[in-house]
């Protein structure tokens, strides 16, 4: 499942459903899709999401420090990095005073 976040003040954002639901729950939302975050709830959701996100792990600069079997694999993407587009959308919606719609796509 894919989830699309949309608001009048920012381009739509689509992400994998499991990541979207996890981010919604971190923001204090039920995680229900489809749903919405109303304009007056966005400031609290932003504060909570930013406070709950784990710190991004530092990226390894040294290839030699990695296990030889893992050198071929892509490193996992930290949740904080995955959340960045959603944070930008929420900040734009907050500034414009617009609601955020959350819908299943794909």
Secondary structure, DSSP 8 states (H G I E B T S, - for coil): -EEEEEETTEEEEEEEHHHHHHHHHHTT----SSEEE-HHHHHHHHHHHHHHS---------GGGS-GGGTTS-----HHHHHHHHHHHHHHHHHHT--EEEEEE-
